[in-house]
Amino acid sequence: MNKNKSLKQISRQLISFITYYSGACFLLDKLYAKNSVRILCYHGVNQSPTNQYSIATSDFASQVKFLKKNYKIISIDQLATLLAENQPIPPKTIAISFDDGFEDFYCCAFPILKRFNIPATSFIPTGFVDDSVGLRNTKKLPQNDFLSWNQIREMSQSGIDFGSHTVSHNSLRKLSRKEIQYELAYSKTRLESELGKPIKGFAFPYGTFRDISPAIEPLIAELGFSWAVTSISGVNKFFSNPYRLHRTVIQKEDQLAGLKRAVKGSLDGWLVMQKLGFIIKK
């Protein structure tokens, strides 16, 4: 393995390989795949990825082509409606999402999604688009080139959904109730004022067990969001909490082979590591 990979990356890949090649994926598929939806989570997509969360444009194109051929792709808002109305979920259903509002979503990912006519949801930390109080220079995120409102409006008019990712991309569990309300309400209002349509979805910044809480979920609902997504591994069933939807994060090293394993459940076991890390650091 690449000596520059972190222990976390190596562990993640090992879980993917072991789960898939041991046959555990087959069992998971039988137990959980029926009437469920997997939400994929991407971050950056560009020609020369510079961090583990950014994937090569050619890899993304190959992954989208594979998904288009083999899966039914719906928006997360459609998924939320199916869950809310307890409707049957079509077999092999996938949703696609992007976090953090990086500019390469417009330059590299959007043209591919448009070419294959695939829906996706992009979650925007509005303060980074506005560059309020110099957020772009805080180095909270692995990239520092962000979408403009003109680009966001253009993509919205072309069918891309947008959701809130707060204003400043702070973990909500580290904030006061008043600060959480501001992060949720202002980001939602800002997006709605720019796009002229209601914003229904929210993505927890970072989205791990350390960043979510049952106490926060009522605030999200009270402020008018219909659903929220995390970065916790796994699929979503008809009984899933709409304010704690799971996602499968796709990273640089996954490429097409890794994606094929991931959509079969090879990374679902990563949830155990995510939970263990939370317990150890509590």
Beta strands, then each sheet from edge to edge (+ up, - down):
strand 1: 36-42
strand 2: 44-46
strand 3: 54-56
strand 4: 72-74
strand 5: 93-99
strand 6: 121-124
strand 7: 161-164
strand 8: 201-203
strand 9: 227-229
strand 10: 236-237
strand 11: 248-249
sheet 1: 4+ 5+ 1+ 10-
sheet 2: 4+ 5+ 1+ 11+
sheet 3: 2+ 3+
sheet 4: 4+ 5+ 6+ 7+
sheet 5: 8+ 9+
end
